[in-house]
Amino acid sequence: MTDEQLHITPRLGRVLMSEEAIYGLILVSGMIVVSGTAHGSSLDAFITVTVTVLVFFAAHLFAGTLGRLAATDGHAGLRASLRASARQSSGMLLASVPPLGILLLGTTAVIEDSTALWSALIADTVLLGALGWIAVARWSTHWVPRLLSAVVTAAFGGVLILLKAIIHH
């Protein structure tokens, strides 16, 4: 599937295909696993993931801004560097929305805590696989590299699901 077939705007496509989006999903999965070891509630996971994503986003924003300023000897200017860094790092925030939405369903008792935690992890893994597929589909029409990319990208989420299963059983 291409971005056009999914009705993704070019800007949204760039944000979703960023390393920050993929990293953000892996970070969210890891935080769900870690937060679930203490109390196992979706509220704990929601708070932990939200705070962690915001801190990592702020760190990326800060580091990106400093890096751009350093690379241009300050000529890029603070505002332009901050804007460019925010655009680059926004994938981390956007990627965290679906799993946070699922965790929110658990915090409001729409679904059980355990179901929310596992569903968020599974959704992250599916999203990782989709991002891997779409990223390669941008430069290859062959299904084999697309599938390999989807499997490898999804495997990062799969490893964290396996870790959660081992920790909790």
C-alpha positions in Angstrom: 0.0 0.0 0.0 1.2 3.5 -0.7 0.5 6.7 1.2 -2.0 7.7 -1.5 -3.9 4.4 -1.1 -4.0 5.0 2.7 -5.0 8.7 2.2 -2.0 9.9 4.1 -0.9 13.5 3.4 2.7 13.9 2.4 3.5 15.7 5.7 1.8 13.0 7.8 3.6 10.4 5.8 7.0 12.0 6.5 6.2 12.2 10.2 5.0 8.6 10.4 8.0 7.3 8.4 10.5 9.0 10.7 12.9 7.2 12.9 11.3 9.1 15.8 7.9 7.5 15.1 9.4 4.0 15.0 11.5 4.7 18.1 8.4 6.2 19.8 6.4 3.0 19.3 9.2 0.9 20.7 9.6 3.3 23.6 5.9 3.1 24.3 6.0 -0.7 24.2 8.9 -0.8 26.6 7.2 1.6 29.0 4.0 -0.5 29.0 6.1 -3.6 29.9 8.0 -1.8 32.6 4.9 0.0 34.1 2.9 -3.2 34.0 5.4 -5.0 36.3 4.7 -2.8 39.3 0.9 -2.7 39.5 -0.3 -3.8 36.2 -3.0 -1.1 35.8 -3.7 0.7 32.6 -3.7 4.0 34.6 -0.2 3.4 35.8 0.9 2.6 32.2 -1.0 5.6 30.8 0.8 8.0 33.2 4.2 6.3 32.8 4.0 6.3 29.0 2.7 9.8 28.7 5.3 11.3 31.0 8.1 9.3 29.4 7.1 10.2 25.8 6.9 13.9 26.7 10.3 13.8 28.4 11.9 12.0 25.4 10.2 14.4 23.0 11.5 17.3 25.0 15.0 15.8 25.0 14.9 15.2 21.3 13.6 18.7 20.7 16.4 20.2 22.9 19.1 18.0 21.4 17.9 18.6 17.8 17.8 22.3 18.4 21.3 22.4 19.8 22.6 20.1 17.0 21.2 22.4 14.3 22.6 25.5 16.0 26.0 23.8 16.3 26.0 22.5 12.7 25.3 26.0 11.4 27.5 27.9 13.9 24.3 29.5 15.2 23.4 31.0 11.8 20.2 28.9 11.5 18.8 30.9 14.5 17.1 29.6 17.6 13.5 29.7 16.3 14.3 28.0 12.9 16.3 25.3 14.7 13.5 24.8 17.2 10.9 24.5 14.5 13.0 22.1 12.4 13.6 20.0 15.5 9.9 20.0 16.4 9.0 18.8 12.9 11.6 16.1 13.1 10.6 14.9 16.5 6.8 15.1 16.1 6.6 11.4 15.0 7.3 10.3 18.5 4.2 12.2 19.8 2.0 11.1 16.9 3.0 7.4 17.2 2.1 7.3 20.8 -1.5 8.4 20.3 -3.0 5.0 19.4 -1.5 3.0 22.3 -2.3 5.9 24.7 -5.9 5.8 23.4 -6.1 2.1 24.1 -4.6 2.6 27.6 -7.2 5.4 28.2 -10.0 2.9 27.5 -8.6 0.8 30.3 -8.3 3.7 32.7 -12.0 4.5 32.1 -13.0 0.9 32.6 -14.3 0.6 29.0 -12.0 -2.5 28.8 -10.2 -4.4 31.5 -6.7 -3.2 32.6 -5.0 -6.4 31.4 -6.8 -6.2 28.0 -5.8 -2.6 27.6 -2.2 -3.3 28.3 -2.0 -6.3 25.9 -4.0 -4.5 23.3 -1.8 -1.5 23.4 1.3 -3.8 22.9 -0.3 -5.6 20.1 -1.4 -2.4 18.4 2.2 -1.1 18.7 3.5 -4.2 17.1 1.0 -4.0 14.2 1.8 -0.3 13.7 5.5 -1.1 13.6 4.9 -3.8 11.0 2.7 -1.4 8.9 5.4 1.3 9.1 8.1 -1.1 8.0 5.9 -2.2 5.1 5.0 1.3 4.0 8.6 2.6 4.3 9.9 0.0 1.9 6.9 0.4 -0.4 8.0 4.0 -1.0 11.1 2.7 -2.9 10.3 -0.9 -3.9 7.4 -2.5 -5.7 8.5 -6.0 -4.7 6.6 -7.7 -1.9 9.6 -9.6 -0.5 11.6 -6.6 0.8 8.3 -5.0 2.0 7.4 -8.2 4.0 11.0 -8.5 5.4 10.9 -4.9 6.5 7.5 -5.3 8.1 8.6 -8.5 10.0 11.8 -7.0 11.2 10.2 -3.7 12.3 7.3 -5.6 14.0 9.8 -7.9 15.7 10.9 -5.0 18.0 7.4 -4.9 19.4 7.2 -8.7 19.4 10.3 -8.9 21.6 8.7 -6.6 24.1 5.5 -8.6 24.1 7.6 -11.7 24.7 9.3 -9.9 27.6 6.0 -9.0 29.1 4.8 -12.6 28.8 8.0 -13.8 30.5 7.9 -11.2 33.3 4.2 -11.8 34.1 4.0 -15.6 33.9 
